[in-house]
Amino acid sequence: MRALVTGGRGGIGSAICALLHAPLVLDLPEFDVSDPDSWNRVPGEFDAAFLNAGVGIGYPDVAQLPESEYRRIVGANLDGVVFGVRACAKRLMPNGGSIVATASLAGLTAMPFDPAYTATKHAVVGFVRAAAPGLAARGIRLNALCPGFADTPIMEAELRDAVGVPLMDPSFVAEAALQVLNDEETGRAWVVQPNRVEPFRFPGVPGPR
C-alpha cells in the first residue's frame, strides 16, 4: 500500500506512520497543508491518504480570538483537508483509493474551551459527508476519523486537567485509522473512544410540517 500522511510527526500521525511501510510523510516546516501550491508539488501516486495535520488554539472567549490564530487553525484543520482531498482526487489516486480525514469528537459535539477548533472539525465532518458521493465515481472512498481525547502534544496541561477522562494512546487511534481506511463504505464519521470504534449514527433532519 502506498500511503501519504500529513502531520506525520505528531502524536497520532507518527503512530499511523509506524503501522505503514515507507509512507510519504508531509509536515511542517517543509510542507504547509494550507498552501495549494504545496499540494501541486507532491510527487508520485498513492492509494491511501491520512489527512491528519491539525492544531488547537484555545481562546474559549471568542472576543479574545486573534484573527491570525483563527486563520492559522482554519488553514491547518480545514484547508489542509479540502486541498488534500482535491489533490488526491486529481493527481494522487488515478486508480482510486481511500482517504481518512482526521476530524475529532469536537466535530460531533461542542468543545467550549476551543470554539474555533470545534468549528473546523465540524466543517471537516460536513465536508467529508458531502464530498464522498462525488468522489465515489472516481473509485475514492472518503471517511472521517473522530477521536476523543488522546495522549498527544495538542493536549496541553490545562486541557488534560479539564477533560477529566482517560486519554487514549495514539497507537489505538492509529489502528482505528487503518480500520476506517479499509472500510468499504464512504462518507462516514467514525467515533474513536477508549475500547470503542464505530460509525456515528447521524439523526435525520426534521422535514416540513
Number of C-alpha atoms within 10 A of each C-alpha: 11 15 20 25 23 28 24 24 17 18 19 27 27 20 20 25 22 14 13 16 10 12 19 19 17 23 18 12 6 8 16 19 28 22 15 16 11 16 22 13 10 16 10 10 15 21 18 25 25 28 28 29 27 24 16 19 16 18 18 14 11 13 7 8 15 11 8 8 15 16 11 18 21 20 21 21 28 27 19 26 29 20 21 26 25 15 18 24 19 12 16 23 21 15 12 19 24 24 31 30 31 28 33 25 23 22 25 19 12 14 16 14 16 17 20 24 28 22 19 25 26 20 19 28 28 17 19 25 17 13 18 19 15 11 18 17 10 15 15 23 27 30 29 31 31 29 28 18 25 23 16 15 11 16 15 13 9 8 13 16 10 10 11 9 12 13 16 18 16 21 19 20 26 22 16 23 30 16 14 26 24 15 14 9 13 23 21 24 31 27 23 24 20 17 7 11 20 16 15 13 10 9 6 6 6 6 5 4 3
